Amino acid sequence: MRHFFTSITALLLLATAGRAQVGITTAPDFVVTDIHGEQHNLYQLLDEGKYVMIDLYAYWCGPCCQTAPEIRKVYENYGCNSGELFVIGLEADGTIQQCETFEENCGSAGGYPVASGLQGGGSPAVDAFAPLAFPTIILVAPDRAIIQQDIWPFSSAIADNILAPLGLQKMECTVSGTQALAPEFFGDVRLTPNPFDGRLSVGFEMEEAAPVEIALTNTLGQVVLRQQQGVLPAGRQQLWVETAGLPKGLYFVQLKAGGKYSRALRATKG
């Protein structure tokens, strides 16, 4: 069972609200900074035509921890925020460190972006929605209407049943604008270790000699690291990328040679 606020007012509101766990029907705008330093603006996302699924939660909430892996599944099943669905967590009153500990303990590290309550602007954003329980998972349509005020109980399967009638389709986590795998250049691409820390090894087969570039992209499609390798010969290659300066989170690794791209592979910095 979820944690419910214990004030008499909240209990009375809960009794009269039924399944509606937020008391508004139009989403208020917010600008938050997630625990990896990326900024997110709700209305900007909606104006791009995205549906936005928001996890209103608290770092100390047990049911929030149990639900987090299922929310992460939705995030990954629908393109890791690169498609028509954007998933974000707004934490109520914790620090970045407390949010990171929550993610590590609850199996959601490196997944959907979350903003801490005290350092990322999560607290005022949560207050604006005024949820009566944690977690409360809502879905906002591009016209700013809150079309799901409380998806509970929550699971990725239940989310699928809600998203499918809206025309939202599952897709692989990928970087927008990339081209398909070019087998004449790359084969058997492997990332180790994964999750990685200060260094990431990229292994692959080269069918012919070519200049190679490695690019790491974050979940917003921004290239955060680019490494030119020069001309490499045909055969098996093993390259190392220094990643100590990158924040923890999910990244996409892609190889380029001769104007051709490998598919984007997911890698998590833990």
N, C-alpha and C positions, 0 to 999 in steps of 0.2 A: 504494500500500500504506500502511496506517496505521502510525503510530509505536507501536512496542511497547517496554515497559520492558526494560532490558537486564540486570537482575539475574538471577542463576542461578535464584533462587527463582521469579521471575515467569515465566521461560521454562519451568521445569518445570511450574508451574501451568497455563500456557497449553497445554502439550502434552497435559495430562491433562484439561483442561476442555472441549476441543472447541470448540463454538460458544458455550458459556456464558461470557460475558465478565465477569459479576459472579458472585461466589461465594455469593450468598444468594438465597433464593426469596421472602422476605417483605421488602417495602420498609421501611427505617427512616424514621422521621419526620424532617423537617427544617423549619427556618424560615430563609429567606434574604431578603435585600433586593436587588432587581435594580438595575441601573445607573441607573434612573430614579427610585429611591427608593421603589418599591412593595414591600411585604412579601408573601411567599408561604409558606403553610404546607401541606405535602404532605397530612397527614392531614385537614386541613380541606377541601381540594379533593376528596379521596377520599370523605369523609363526605357531600359534596354529590352523590355519584353519578357523578363525573367519572372518566374514564380519563386518566391523566397520562403523556405521552411526555416522557422526560427525555434530554437530550443531555449526556452527560458528556464534556467536552472541555477543551482547553488552548489558550490564545491563540496559542501558538507552533507549533501542530500544523498542518502543511500539509493532510493529508487532512480535518481538521476544517473548514478553510476551504472546501475543495471541496464538502463535504457541507452546509454551512450554508444555501446557497440552496434546496436540496431540502427541508430541514427547514422553512424559511420557507414554502415552497409548501404543505406539509401544514398548518401553522398557519393560513394564509390560506384554504385550501380547506375547512377544518372550522370556520370561524366566528371566527377570531382569538380563541380562548379563551372565546368567549361561548356555545359549545355544550357537547356532552358530552365533548369532548376538550380537554385543557389541555396546551399545549406549553411547556416551559421548558428553559433551558440552565443547567447548573451548571459553571462554569469552575474549573480546578484551582488555579492559583497566580498569577493576574495581578491587576493593579489595575483600577479602573474605566476609566482612560484606555487601558490595553492592550486591554480588552474592547471599548471603543468603536472603537479603531483596527482591531481584528479585524473588527468588524461593517462598518465602512466599506470595508475592503479586500476583504471576502469576500461582499458583496452581501446582507447580512442586517440592515442598519441599519433601525430602525423596525419590526422584526418581533417575533418571540416574545421574551418577557422572558428576560434572562440575569443571573445573579448572579456577580460577580467572586470569585475565590478569596480574595483578601486583604482586601477591603473589604465584601463582600456576604455572607460566610458560605459561599461556594461550596466552599472547600477542605475543611472538615470534612465537608460534605455529600457531596462526591465520595469522600473517604476512607471514609465509612460504606458506600458501595457497592463499594469496592475493585475498580474496573475494571482489567483487565489490558492494555487498549489504549485509545488515544484515536483517533478518537471511539468511544464505546460508546453506542448509542442504545437505551434500554430502554422498555418499556411496562408501566405498573402499573395493575392493575384496581382498582375501588372497594373490593374486599375486602382490598386491600393486597398481593395476590400479584403478583410480577413475572412476567407471562405471556410477555414477550419479553425475554430477557436480552441479546440482541445482534442488532439488526436490521442485518445487513451482508451484501452491499453495500446501502447505503441509497439509496432514491430515493422520490419521492412516489408513483410507481406501485406500488412494492413495499409501501409503507405502506398504500395503498388496499386492497391484497389482504389485508392483516392486519386492517385496521379494519372493512371491510365485513362479514365474518362475525360481528363483535361487535355489529352493528346500528348502528354509527356512520355517520351520513349527512353528506355534504358540505352546507355551507350558506354563505351570503354572510357576510362580516364585517359585523356589525350590532350595535347596542346593544339589549340585552334590554329588553322592555317598550315599545318605540316602536311607533307606528302607521304605517300604510302612507302612501305619497306622496299628498298631497292636491292634485290638479292644479288645483282651483279657486283655490288660493292660490299655489302655487309651480310654476314651470316653468323648465326649462333651468338648473338650479343648477350653477355652476362654481366651483371653488376654484383660486386662483392666488396665488403660485406654489405648486407642489406637487412636491417637498418645499418647506416654507416655513421661515423663520427667525424674525425678530422681528415680522413682520406677515403676516397672511393676508387675502387679498381674497375675499369671498364675493359672487358675482354671481348674480342670479336674476330671473325674471319674476314680477310681481305681477298677478294677474287682477283684483283689486279691492283697495281700501284696507283696511288692517287693521294692528293693532299687531303688531310682529314681534319675536321673541326668537331669538338665536343661542346655541347651547349646544355646548361642546366636552366630549367624554366620553373618558376613557381606556379601556384594554382591560379594566379591571376593572368597567366600567360606572359609574364615579364621575364626576360632573360636575365638571370642573376649572376651567371658565370659563363664565360666563353673562353675556350682554350684551343689555340691553333697548334696542330701537331706537325705541320709540314708534310712532305711527301713520304708516305709509308709504303713499304714493299708488299707484295702479295703474301698471304699466309696468315698465321695466327698472330694477333697483336694483344698486348697487355699494357694498358696505359693507366697512370695514376693521376687523379684529379685532387688537388688540395682544396678541402672544403671547410677548413677551420673557421673561416669568417662568416659562414652561413648560419642563420638561426635554425633552430629545430623546426621540423615540419616536413611536408610532402613536396617532392620535386619530380620533374620529368627530365630524363636524360635522353639526348638525341645526338646521333652522329650525322655528319654531312660530308659528302665527298662528290666532287664533280657535279654539283647542282642536284644531287640525289640525297634523300634523307632516309634514315632508318625510322622504324616506328619509335614512338616515345615510350620509354620504359619508366615505370614508377620506382622511386627510391625514397626512403624515409631517413631523415637525419634524426637520430634519437638523442 
